[in-house]
């Protein structure tokens, strides 16, 4: 599913795609990497936030990307909780003009009802 999601972002024209989530032995990270490699897009360490799969991890991961001045046009979050934390960081950075997913591709995997 991660491979398909990142491939879709690439189809939409995104070439700078960040990753927020765990990387060690993580199937979704492997799918992210395979999709980029298949499209001939380099995997840039500056676009990777290796954080726990949680709301707090997503929040920290987004802040890591902001601190790096990451210029990614899309973020792939490993799960819903990670995406929720990342969205909180986006809001706190005063980026109200960003409409998810209208402004950039912002996908996550593993849908949950709340």
C-alpha positions in Angstrom: 0.0 0.0 0.0 2.9 2.4 0.7 4.4 1.7 -2.7 1.0 2.4 -4.4 0.5 5.6 -2.3 3.9 7.1 -3.0 3.6 6.0 -6.7 0.4 8.0 -6.8 2.1 11.1 -5.4 4.7 10.7 -8.1 2.0 10.4 -10.8 0.6 13.6 -9.5 3.9 15.3 -10.2 5.6 15.2 -6.8 9.3 14.5 -7.0 10.2 15.7 -3.5 8.4 13.4 -1.1 9.2 13.3 2.6 8.7 10.3 4.9 7.5 10.4 8.5 7.6 7.1 10.4 9.8 4.3 11.5 12.5 3.1 9.1 14.0 0.0 10.7 12.5 -3.2 9.2 9.4 -1.1 8.4 7.4 -2.4 5.4 5.9 1.0 4.7 9.4 2.6 4.6 10.5 -0.1 2.2 7.5 0.7 0.0 8.3 4.4 0.0 11.9 3.7 -1.0 10.9 1.2 -3.8 8.5 3.7 -5.3 11.1 6.4 -5.4 13.7 4.1 -6.8 11.3 2.8 -9.5 10.7 6.4 -10.6 14.4 7.2 -10.6 14.0 9.7 -7.7 16.9 9.7 -5.2 16.2 8.9 -1.6 17.4 11.9 0.4 18.2 11.5 4.0 17.0 15.1 4.7 13.5 14.0 3.7 13.3 11.1 6.2 12.1 11.6 9.7 12.6 8.3 11.6 10.1 8.6 14.4 7.8 6.3 16.4 4.4 5.5 14.9 2.3 7.7 17.1 0.8 11.2 17.2 3.8 12.5 19.1 6.1 10.8 16.7 4.4 12.5 13.7 4.5 15.8 15.5 8.3 15.4 16.1 8.8 14.1 12.6 7.2 17.1 11.0 9.1 19.5 13.2 12.3 17.7 12.2 11.4 18.4 8.6 10.6 22.0 9.4 13.9 22.5 11.2 15.7 21.1 8.2 13.9 23.6 5.9 12.8 20.5 3.9 11.3 21.6 0.6 9.3 18.5 0.0 6.0 19.0 -1.9 4.4 15.9 -0.3 4.7 14.0 2.9 4.0 10.3 3.3 3.0 9.5 6.9 3.2 5.8 7.9 -0.1 5.7 9.7 -3.1 7.8 10.8 -1.7 8.7 14.2 1.6 9.9 12.6 -0.4 12.0 10.2 -2.5 13.5 13.0 0.7 14.6 14.8 2.2 16.0 11.6 -0.9 18.0 10.9 -0.7 19.5 14.4 2.8 20.6 13.7 1.7 22.1 10.4 -1.0 24.1 12.2 1.4 25.3 14.9 3.8 26.5 12.3 1.1 28.9 11.1 0.6 27.3 7.8 -3.1 27.8 7.7 -3.0 28.4 3.9 -2.1 24.7 3.5 -5.2 22.6 2.8 -4.6 18.9 3.1 -4.5 17.3 0.6 -5.2 20.2 -1.8 -1.9 22.1 -1.5 0.3 19.1 -1.4 0.1 15.4 -1.5 -0.4 14.3 2.1 -1.1 10.6 2.4 -1.1 8.1 5.2 -1.7 4.4 5.4 -3.9 2.3 7.7 -7.2 4.1 8.0 -8.8 4.2 11.4 -12.2 5.6 12.6 -12.2 8.1 15.4 
